[in-house]
């Protein structure tokens, strides 16, 4: 198989797939005909070409594979197309539990409940059902409780290639401290009740209408769900 033909096939597979395609998956599809093809090099060429063309989508490495994905700056338009449709709706308790598993994995249910202070079996069942977490083994202690960890679907949902890309806990603490400091500064502003600055003018950051800015989202080719 010639490189030119292999590139067309690889690009077609990227375009058609709604899931990240791993290197092994590409090799399996190409078979013996593509055994001498440098698949990674071809993918890098495709990725570079789309960057040069400044297209609204790009090739990204997510959850152990490659996938076409729209760029963040077009998220607002994509949300208009799909309107109320979203990828996944999780409660605050589910998000809290998922964060604990992501940062503390492998972790047992009792350890999760100790951190949260509440019973968490129902939340864990929901996350297992959504394929965001999985059972990765058992802890070698009395009773051998199950250990939980995140999945490839978790990485795909959050647009991560691996867990090392998760923001550090120190970053969250620093951001919270900055937000608290900003709140204290706002309380000290020398404006009386009803005073918003210069008369007849709206404050610079005051909303003019009831519209809220859309959150960032991306959508993969042939994937009708939005990804945050």
Secondary structure as the mmCIF struct_conf table of DSSP 4:
data_model
#
loop_
_struct_conf.conf_type_id
_struct_conf.id
_struct_conf.beg_label_comp_id
_struct_conf.beg_label_asym_id
_struct_conf.beg_label_seq_id
_struct_conf.end_label_comp_id
_struct_conf.end_label_asym_id
_struct_conf.end_label_seq_id
HELX_RH_AL_P HELX_RH_AL_P1 UNK A 3 UNK A 16
BEND BEND1 UNK A 18 UNK A 19
STRN STRN1 UNK A 21 UNK A 21
HELX_RH_AL_P HELX_RH_AL_P2 UNK A 23 UNK A 30
HELX_RH_3T_P HELX_RH_3T_P1 UNK A 31 UNK A 34
TURN_TY1_P TURN_TY1_P1 UNK A 35 UNK A 36
HELX_RH_AL_P HELX_RH_AL_P3 UNK A 39 UNK A 53
TURN_TY1_P TURN_TY1_P2 UNK A 54 UNK A 54
BEND BEND2 UNK A 56 UNK A 56
STRN STRN2 UNK A 57 UNK A 62
TURN_TY1_P TURN_TY1_P3 UNK A 63 UNK A 64
STRN STRN3 UNK A 65 UNK A 70
HELX_RH_3T_P HELX_RH_3T_P2 UNK A 72 UNK A 74
HELX_RH_AL_P HELX_RH_AL_P4 UNK A 75 UNK A 82
TURN_TY1_P TURN_TY1_P4 UNK A 83 UNK A 84
BEND BEND3 UNK A 87 UNK A 87
HELX_RH_AL_P HELX_RH_AL_P5 UNK A 92 UNK A 104
BEND BEND4 UNK A 106 UNK A 106
STRN STRN4 UNK A 107 UNK A 108
HELX_RH_AL_P HELX_RH_AL_P6 UNK A 109 UNK A 116
BEND BEND5 UNK A 117 UNK A 118
HELX_RH_AL_P HELX_RH_AL_P7 UNK A 121 UNK A 129
TURN_TY1_P TURN_TY1_P5 UNK A 130 UNK A 131
BEND BEND6 UNK A 132 UNK A 132
STRN STRN5 UNK A 133 UNK A 138
BEND BEND7 UNK A 140 UNK A 141
TURN_TY1_P TURN_TY1_P6 UNK A 142 UNK A 143
STRN STRN6 UNK A 146 UNK A 150
HELX_RH_AL_P HELX_RH_AL_P8 UNK A 152 UNK A 157
TURN_TY1_P TURN_TY1_P7 UNK A 158 UNK A 159
BEND BEND8 UNK A 161 UNK A 162
HELX_RH_3T_P HELX_RH_3T_P3 UNK A 163 UNK A 165
BEND BEND9 UNK A 166 UNK A 166
HELX_LH_PP_P HELX_LH_PP_P1 UNK A 167 UNK A 168
HELX_RH_AL_P HELX_RH_AL_P9 UNK A 169 UNK A 187
TURN_TY1_P TURN_TY1_P8 UNK A 188 UNK A 188
TURN_TY1_P TURN_TY1_P9 UNK A 193 UNK A 194
BEND BEND10 UNK A 197 UNK A 198
TURN_TY1_P TURN_TY1_P10 UNK A 199 UNK A 200
TURN_TY1_P TURN_TY1_P11 UNK A 204 UNK A 205
BEND BEND11 UNK A 208 UNK A 210
HELX_LH_PP_P HELX_LH_PP_P2 UNK A 213 UNK A 216
STRN STRN7 UNK A 218 UNK A 218
STRN STRN8 UNK A 220 UNK A 220
TURN_TY1_P TURN_TY1_P12 UNK A 221 UNK A 222
BEND BEND12 UNK A 225 UNK A 225
STRN STRN9 UNK A 227 UNK A 227
#
